[in-house]
Amino acid sequence: MRNWQVERRKRTRHLIELGGLVVKSGIVELTGDDRAMTYGALLWMAEKLRSEDAERARELWAGKGKEAFAEGQPAGAHDRIRSHQDRA
């Protein structure tokens, strides 16, 4: 197999995995598969990660993601609402 084919397959796998996270999070269902809304939310996340609150957002979101992976369920499956401090 040629190098470009290997790289293309790696990229394709990576994109599929990222798409799987979008589905697993429940975003597709919650937005009614509205791609503009999903893209808007991702843009909002990117803005947050460029802001002065970036480190706090990274810590919060990474913690929530690790917890959901450890539980083996989507991040919002248990609909836990913590304190206002947890909201990014």
C-alpha positions in Angstrom: 0.0 0.0 0.0 1.3 3.5 -0.9 2.1 6.0 1.8 -0.6 8.4 0.8 -3.2 5.6 1.1 -2.0 4.8 4.6 -2.2 8.4 5.6 -5.7 8.8 4.0 -6.9 5.8 6.0 -5.5 7.2 9.2 -7.2 10.5 8.5 -10.5 8.8 7.7 -10.4 6.7 10.9 -9.6 9.8 12.9 -12.6 11.7 11.4 -14.9 8.7 12.0 -13.8 8.6 15.6 -14.5 12.3 16.1 -17.9 11.9 14.5 -18.6 9.0 16.8 -17.9 11.3 19.8 -20.5 13.7 18.5 -23.1 10.9 18.3 -22.1 9.4 21.6 -22.5 12.8 23.4 -26.1 12.9 22.3 -25.6 16.1 20.4 -27.1 14.7 17.1 -30.3 13.6 18.9 -30.6 16.8 21.0 -30.2 19.1 18.0 -32.4 17.0 15.7 -29.3 16.5 13.5 -29.1 20.2 12.9 -25.6 20.5 11.5 -25.6 24.3 11.6 -26.4 24.2 15.4 -23.7 21.5 16.0 -21.2 23.5 14.0 -22.1 26.7 15.9 -21.7 24.9 19.2 -18.2 23.7 18.1 -17.3 27.2 17.1 -18.4 28.4 20.5 -16.1 25.8 22.1 -13.2 27.0 20.0 -13.9 30.6 21.0 -13.9 29.5 24.7 -10.6 27.7 24.2 -9.1 30.9 22.8 -10.4 33.0 25.7 -9.0 33.8 29.2 -11.2 31.0 30.5 -9.4 28.4 28.3 -7.6 26.5 31.1 -10.8 26.2 33.2 -12.8 25.0 30.2 -10.1 22.4 29.3 -10.0 21.1 32.9 -13.8 20.9 33.2 -14.4 19.4 29.8 -11.6 16.9 30.1 -12.8 15.8 33.5 -16.4 15.3 32.3 -15.2 13.3 29.3 -12.9 11.1 31.3 -15.7 10.4 33.8 -18.1 9.5 30.9 -15.6 7.2 29.3 -14.9 5.5 32.6 -18.7 5.0 33.1 -19.0 3.7 29.6 -21.9 5.9 28.8 -22.6 9.2 26.9 -21.5 12.3 28.8 -25.1 13.6 29.3 -26.8 10.3 29.9 -27.3 10.8 33.6 -28.3 14.5 33.3 -26.3 15.6 36.3 -26.4 19.3 36.9 -23.7 20.4 39.2 -23.1 23.8 40.6 -22.9 27.0 38.5 -19.1 26.7 38.9 -19.1 23.6 36.7 -20.7 25.4 33.8 -18.2 26.5 31.1 
